[in-house]
Amino acid sequence: MYKILKDTEYLEKYLPYSLPVLGRQLSGDYIRAIIFDNEGVAVLCPYDELILFLHNIDNICRILERINNEFKEVRIILYTDQEVDIKVFKEKYEAVEENFLINKLEDTNNYEFLSNTGRFAGDNDIDDLVRLEKNYIDEEIGWRKEERKKDLHIEYREKVKRNQVFINGEPVKCKIEIKYQYKQYMEIGKIYTDASQRQKGIAANCMENFLKWAALEQLTVVLNTRKDNTYANKLYTTAGFSKIGSVFYLIRKG
């Protein structure tokens, strides 16, 4: 029997790291959040997506079958803090696995924010941000057709207005985007460095400064990255991130 999620107490108990992800999805009226008794939470999203947060994966195949039968969603995004072999999904789904990472800097006494090498983007940076985002879409998420339909100038004007893009360099060479913040948890993503500026320490420097800012704000930062992205995983590990779970993108075959 499903129960509609009324607040975040359930996730604060079982999957606290998922709070900014869930909060971002719950910010729209088109969302339905449903509790599976003692198993997790399902959230219906735009773009024919359904996001699952599971802390009990003993019956994972049964849960997925139940969801597919009821909601007929095209794609499922599964977050879990349990170890799951991707082979479990291979029979019925096209599956991609990402690592879900967390970073919490607790001692801020020795942190000095280097504003000359890291800052939040301003109006003068919008053209550079649009250029980087177009390259990011082509390289990383071109399979999500809805991303290509957006008016990126409008999108980044809004993001800049809300201080959601942290950058390094002028012209902009690297960006880190704040997706959503819920209480002390902040989800970041769309971390991208200009292809001509890679392997120069620019992304590491940008991330270091962003995390110093986050630490001074007493925030816990979470993100997800492809499991096979060696460069990105090395960057995040060096920056102090550690794995707390996995994210699976599942598209039903046929």
C-alpha positions in Angstrom: 0.0 0.0 0.0 1.4 3.4 -1.0 1.5 6.4 1.3 1.9 9.9 0.0 5.1 11.5 1.4 4.1 14.4 3.6 7.5 15.6 4.8 11.2 14.6 4.7 11.4 12.8 8.1 11.4 9.4 6.3 14.4 10.3 4.2 16.2 12.1 7.0 16.1 8.7 8.8 17.0 6.4 6.0 18.6 8.3 3.1 19.7 11.8 4.3 22.1 12.3 1.4 19.1 12.2 -1.1 17.4 15.2 0.5 18.6 17.8 -2.0 17.7 15.5 -4.9 14.2 14.9 -3.6 13.7 18.6 -2.6 14.6 19.6 -6.1 12.0 17.3 -7.6 9.3 18.1 -5.0 9.6 21.8 -5.9 7.1 21.4 -8.8 3.4 20.8 -8.7 3.7 17.9 -11.2 5.5 15.7 -8.6 4.0 12.8 -6.7 6.2 11.3 -3.9 5.2 7.8 -2.7 6.5 5.8 0.2 7.1 2.1 -0.1 6.8 0.7 3.4 10.3 0.2 4.8 11.8 0.1 1.3 12.1 3.6 -0.1 10.5 6.5 -2.0 9.3 6.9 -5.6 9.0 10.3 -7.2 7.3 11.0 -10.5 9.1 13.7 -12.5 8.9 15.5 -15.9 10.6 14.1 -19.0 9.0 10.7 -18.5 11.3 10.0 -15.5 10.7 8.3 -12.2 13.2 8.6 -9.4 13.6 5.9 -6.8 15.3 6.2 -3.4 15.8 2.7 -2.0 17.5 1.7 1.2 16.1 -1.8 1.1 17.1 -3.5 -2.1 16.2 -7.1 -1.2 13.2 -7.1 -3.4 14.5 -4.7 -6.0 13.3 -6.6 -9.1 9.8 -6.9 -7.7 9.8 -3.2 -6.8 10.8 -2.2 -10.4 8.3 -4.5 -11.9 5.6 -3.1 -9.7 6.5 0.5 -10.7 6.7 -0.3 -14.4 3.3 -1.9 -14.3 1.7 1.0 -12.5 3.3 4.1 -13.9 4.5 3.0 -17.4 7.5 5.4 -17.1 10.1 5.4 -19.8 13.1 5.8 -17.6 13.9 5.1 -13.9 16.7 6.7 -11.9 17.5 4.6 -8.9 19.5 6.0 -5.9 20.6 3.5 -3.2 23.1 3.3 -0.4 23.3 -0.5 -0.8 25.7 -2.5 -3.0 23.9 -3.6 -6.2 25.4 -5.5 -9.1 24.4 -3.8 -12.4 23.9 -7.3 -13.8 20.7 -7.5 -11.8 19.1 -5.1 -14.3 20.7 -6.3 -17.6 17.9 -8.8 -18.5 15.1 -6.2 -18.7 16.9 -2.8 -18.8 19.5 -0.8 -20.5 21.5 0.3 -17.5 24.2 2.9 -16.7 25.7 3.2 -13.2 27.1 6.3 -11.5 28.7 6.9 -8.2 26.9 9.0 -5.6 29.5 11.0 -3.6 29.5 13.2 -0.5 31.9 15.8 0.8 31.6 17.5 4.2 34.4 19.9 5.3 33.9 20.3 9.1 36.9 22.4 10.2 36.8 25.8 8.6 39.4 27.5 10.8 42.2 27.1 8.3 40.2 27.8 5.1 40.9 31.0 3.1 38.5 31.6 0.3 40.6 32.5 -2.8 38.2 34.9 -4.5 40.7 35.7 -7.2 40.6 32.2 -8.6 37.0 31.2 -7.8 33.7 33.2 -7.7 30.1 33.1 -8.5 29.2 34.0 -12.1 27.9 37.4 -13.0 25.9 38.8 -16.0 29.1 39.3 -18.0 29.8 35.6 -17.8 26.6 34.4 -19.4 27.9 34.0 -23.0 30.8 31.9 -21.7 28.5 29.8 -19.6 26.2 29.1 -22.6 29.2 28.1 -24.6 30.4 25.7 -22.0 26.9 24.3 -21.5 26.5 23.5 -25.2 29.8 21.6 -25.1 28.7 19.8 -21.9 25.4 18.7 -23.5 27.2 17.4 -26.6 29.8 15.5 -24.5 27.9 14.3 -21.5 24.1 14.3 -21.9 23.3 14.5 -25.6 20.9 11.5 -25.2 18.6 13.7 -23.2 16.8 15.5 -26.1 15.0 17.9 -23.8 18.3 19.5 -22.9 18.8 20.7 -26.5 15.5 22.5 -26.6 16.2 24.9 -23.8 16.9 28.6 -24.3 20.3 28.6 -22.5 20.7 32.4 -22.3 17.4 32.6 -20.4 18.3 29.6 -18.2 21.7 31.1 -17.3 20.4 34.5 -16.6 18.2 33.0 -14.0 21.0 30.8 -12.5 23.4 33.8 -12.3 20.6 35.8 -10.6 20.2 33.0 -8.0 24.0 32.5 -7.5 23.8 29.0 -8.8 27.0 28.9 -10.9 30.5 28.9 -9.5 33.3 29.5 -12.0 37.0 29.7 -12.4 38.8 32.0 -14.9 38.0 34.9 -17.2 36.9 34.0 -19.8 35.2 31.1 -17.9 37.2 27.9 -18.1 35.3 25.8 -15.6 31.9 25.8 -14.0 30.2 24.1 -11.0 26.4 24.4 -10.8 24.3 24.3 -7.7 21.2 22.1 -8.4 19.4 22.4 -5.2 19.9 23.0 -1.4 17.8 21.4 1.3 18.8 22.4 4.9 22.5 21.6 5.2 22.6 19.4 2.1 23.5 20.8 -1.3 23.5 18.9 -4.6 25.9 20.1 -7.4 26.3 19.0 -11.0 27.1 20.0 -14.6 30.7 20.3 -13.5 32.5 21.0 -16.8 35.9 22.3 -17.9 36.6 23.7 -21.3 38.3 21.0 -23.4 41.3 23.2 -24.2 41.9 23.9 -20.5 41.9 20.4 -19.1 44.8 18.7 -17.3 46.0 22.1 -16.0 44.6 21.9 -12.5 41.8 24.3 -13.3 38.9 22.1 -12.3 40.7 21.0 -9.1 41.3 24.7 -8.2 37.7 25.6 -8.9 36.4 22.7 -6.8 38.7 23.5 -3.9 37.5 27.1 -3.8 33.8 26.0 -4.1 34.2 23.5 -1.2 35.9 26.1 0.9 32.9 28.4 0.4 30.5 25.4 1.2 32.4 24.7 4.3 32.1 28.2 5.6 28.4 28.0 4.9 28.3 24.7 6.9 27.0 22.7 3.9 27.3 19.1 3.0 27.9 18.7 -0.7 26.7 15.7 -2.8 27.0 14.8 -6.5 26.9 11.9 -8.8 29.4 11.0 -11.6 29.8 8.1 -14.1 31.5 5.2 -12.6 33.8 4.8 -15.6 34.8 8.5 -15.7 38.3 8.1 -14.4 39.3 11.7 -14.6 36.2 13.0 -12.8 36.4 10.4 -10.0 40.0 11.2 -9.4 39.2 14.9 -9.2 36.4 14.3 -6.7 38.5 11.8 -4.6 41.3 14.3 -4.4 38.9 17.0 -3.3 37.7 14.8 -0.4 34.5 13.2 -1.8 33.7 9.7 -0.8 31.2 7.2 -2.2 28.0 6.7 -0.2 25.8 5.0 -2.8 25.1 4.4 -6.5 22.8 5.9 -9.1 21.4 3.6 -11.8 19.7 4.9 -15.0 17.4 2.3 -16.3 15.5 2.2 -19.6 13.2 -0.8 -20.1 14.1 -2.9 -23.1 11.6 -3.2 -25.8 
